[in-house]
């Protein structure tokens, strides 16, 4: 079989040293925290509005915050117990976020389930998208885009292919890998539900070839399921990026400035599909996820935790830090943001936490560009990072825009491969944020 890939990209580390070996054989273990602190910005779009107050007793799966705006989603209690706080709390972003903290009584007192709508093969397709919204399902692979909005398309557009991203190309993370092993049937069922909701005959589960066990498990689960197939991809970063995934699995390219639906494709994550199955067949909202805790911790693990679980508590459950830790990354090493402390909470899209020692976290001094062209050769979008960096350093927004900085997917390939340790990706992220802000302010810098 020809293993599919794309032009550009990098191999951050070899298969045996990419960090995944620490947890790839660790089945997801249930962890029940004493408290959960659930941020109201769990998804892309306006934060949800709390509808409970301090002192309220809530049931697991109960709606505790209502959706706001077009991208809004309800938020459900991930544990049962007493609401001890409804207040702003610092998370990973620059500003504090409204959060609801619940003291877990560990009784798992359940809210009345959502109304049954059938199975993934029998439910009315028109009700599937509404159920996905009611269950608070957003993309669990990182972007946290509300799935019901992605599945609500304009009349003149259509999807003929649904792609499930099982690449998990980031280093260290194995949460999706374990989900594919442990919930393979649920993933396929969820994919079938999405296919039926979109009247779509083709379902593709795309997995990198460094996960042979997952490929085998998903192929077995897909047997006899109409339109579902598994595509084996060459291991390369960022193979799991949406546009690259579409190109390697369908041969299509998303036009510049357009969305996947413009080439008749919808992409979502394997864990998201499993959540769809739970919502449709089991009438369960999205309140738990598998998260990898790895790196410099005494016992690296995959943990199945309630949304809102403290990262500090998870690390303590893993035996604490293994030596002195200099950096904590929320997500994979290539794109995950660095956290100032471990005092933040798991969201629906947070697939892992990686602890690094001083040697691993050591920052390199930025040197002058040597015009080697490596950044150009690895850019999966086909940009010229070296040239864009010149405009960013000169604070020239128009020059950066004209050289397509807004097309940058901030994957980090250019920074990773640069022998001069240029701060390429960080510069592009800052410039993109500035351009976006200027646009919102009517063109003012």
Secondary structure, DSSP 4 states (H G I P E B T S, - for coil): -PPB--SS-B--S-GGGSSGGGTTT---EEE--SEEEEES--SSSSPPEE---TT-EE-BT-EEEE--STT---EE-SS-EEEEEEEEE--SSSS-EEEEEEEE-SS-PBPPPPPP---TTTS-HHHHHHHHHHTT-B-TTTT--BHHHHT---TT---SEEEEE----SSS--HHHHHHHHSHHHHHHHHHHHHHHTT--EEEEEEETT-HHHHHHHHHHHTT-TTEEEEEE---BTTTSHHHHHHHHHS--PPTT--GGGGTEEEEEHHHHHHHHHHHHS---S-EEEEEEEESBSS-EEEEEETTBBHHHHHHHTTSBSS---EEEES-TTTPEEESSS--B--TT--EEEEE-HHHHPPPPP-------HHHHH-TT---HHHHHHHHHTT-HHHHHHTTGGG-----HHHHH-TT---HHHHHHHHHHHHHHHHHTTS--
